[in-house]
Amino acid sequence: MKHDYGSQPKSHIGLDDLGLENAKTVYWNLNPSQLYELALEKGEAILTDKMAIRILTGKYTGRSPQDKFIVDEPTTSDSIDWGDVNQPVSEEVFDNLHKKMTDYLADKDLFVKDLYAGADPDYRLNVRIVSQVAYHALFAHNMFIRPDKEDLKHHEPEFTVLAAPQFQADPETDGTQSSTFILCNFEKKLILIGGTLYSGEVKKGIFSVLNYLLPKQDVMAMHCSANMDEHGKTAVFFGLSGTGKTTLSADADKILIGDDEHGWSEKGIFNFEGGCYAKTINLLEEKEPEIYQTTQMPGTILENVVLDADRKPVFDDDSLTQNTRCAYPIHYIPNASETGRGNHPDSIVFLTADAFGILPPISRLTPEQAMYHFISGYTAKVAGTERGVTEPQATFSACFGAPFMPLHPTVYAELLAEKIRTHNSNVWLVNTGWTGGPYGKGHRMKLAHTRKMLSEALSGHLDHVEYNEEPVFGLAIPSKITSIPSDILNPKNTWEDKDAYDNKANELADMFTENFNQFKERASKEIIEAGPE
């Protein structure tokens, strides 16, 4: 069926510079209902019982970090922190794949969305998403900031994502690791994505670009969620997947600024995005009502979520993947910020799910400790989360987002420390993982306890209480918190076998030290000494 979508608002900048002037049909800036219609018609999606849209991304249900490369070219080569995360690829490889992609797309329908990344007009990036699937356009509409019709006429893309999920590279001739590739060229301001339908590559590709550009403007780029109370007190939450970053920031009593990506400028913080991309595995309405309600709304995309015979989502079914997701515009959360902006943070929260049961449920960090733990980016995987994981494994991801950080981790850490000192922000380390023993012997921290401890910290009630120093990591633990059993504040007290706790604490400290060795060359003496003994 052929539809006439009329004249949609579009920029005067076309697709010729991308080599896509011969595309079959170009759908410019369609609205969600039109994209729904086409995604269903093309067989990309089905509807749930509540008229949300369900997508199966096929072979790849998560990002492909081993297939991500940055073009090694003269204008940026000296700035990139090259290594296993930021893998170099030649200009020749990029240009060859770009030509192959445009040839492949010459007779295909294309979907274009012109959007913004960054809620602060002084630092926002004009982005363009071009894909062969309607699903990517709908995802981009949900996740980025949406210009109005008048702004679209003057939109000039500063960075473009070109996605051809059904196009595959030939590693032998194209210089890639596999048939999948994500290539970023800072000089040409272009990201190429091929061989994967997973939409997280689109979102994180632009995030990585901002993480390169903004620190050069003295703006801290952060992989964090953020909220603000009625008095303007702002908090940001850093944490790797599974630590509670989205859950703990989605507080009904706070204004949600954003759930994943933010900048911190001289004016305050601002969301990079216009939507949320929440994990839905084991999602329960009673525990996370705001996020749950978004999954029942038209316009929300459910990714790789199993549906029952009545097309109701089965959130506790991980047969397709543990990484089930929902993507929705941020205004689907009732208490979301209308501006996407907040004040300078009063509180910085580092979240970790410590499966060894060693770190306190909450502790206060010095600026030097903050830099150490920020560079470390610690959490732990537990048995069953990945194939081959049979016991807790320490996981370190610098800056709580190493795959998206093109610059050296110390660049971000020093910028964060400078802003913490300038604005006198408190920094808290919060363990949402295990207590009373490691995974398999102890138990997970109660969400109600974590929420209460965070509430007391963010409201300033812990600013003047007495603190005790934990001996191995040197962490300052509050001696008392209202409505919280005092014996859980010091993790050693929760272990029956105190010697076993000491041994496991030293074991974890050794893991921290071994991981940090890779950063010692560029880290200051003060940062190194802020680590565990």
Secondary structure, DSSP 4 states (H G I P E B T S, - for coil): -----------S--SGGGT-TT-S-EEES--HHHHHHHHHHTTSEEE-TTS-EEE--TT-SS--GGGEEEE--TTTTTTS-BTTTBEEE-HHHHHHHHHHHHHHHTTS-EEEEEEEE-SSTTT-EEEEEEESSHHHHHHHHHHSBPP-HHHHHT---SEEEEEETT----HHHH--SSS-EEEEETTTTEEEEES---THHHHHHHHHHHHHHGGGGT-EEEEEEEEE-TT--EEEEEE-TTSSHHHHH--TTSEEEESSEEEEETTEEEES-SEEEEE-TT--TTTSHHHHHHTTSTTPEEES--B-TT--B-TT--SS-S--EEEEEGGGSTTB-SSSEEPSPSEEEEEE--TTS-S-SEEEE-HHHHHHHHHH-EEEE-TTSSTT--S-EEEE-GGG-GGG--S-HHHHHHHHHHHHHHHT-EEEEEE-SEESSSTTTSEEPPHHHHHHHHHHHHTTTTSSS-EEE-TTT--EEES--TTS-GGGTSGGGG-S-HHHHHHHHHHHHHHHHHHHGGGTTTS-HHHHHTS--
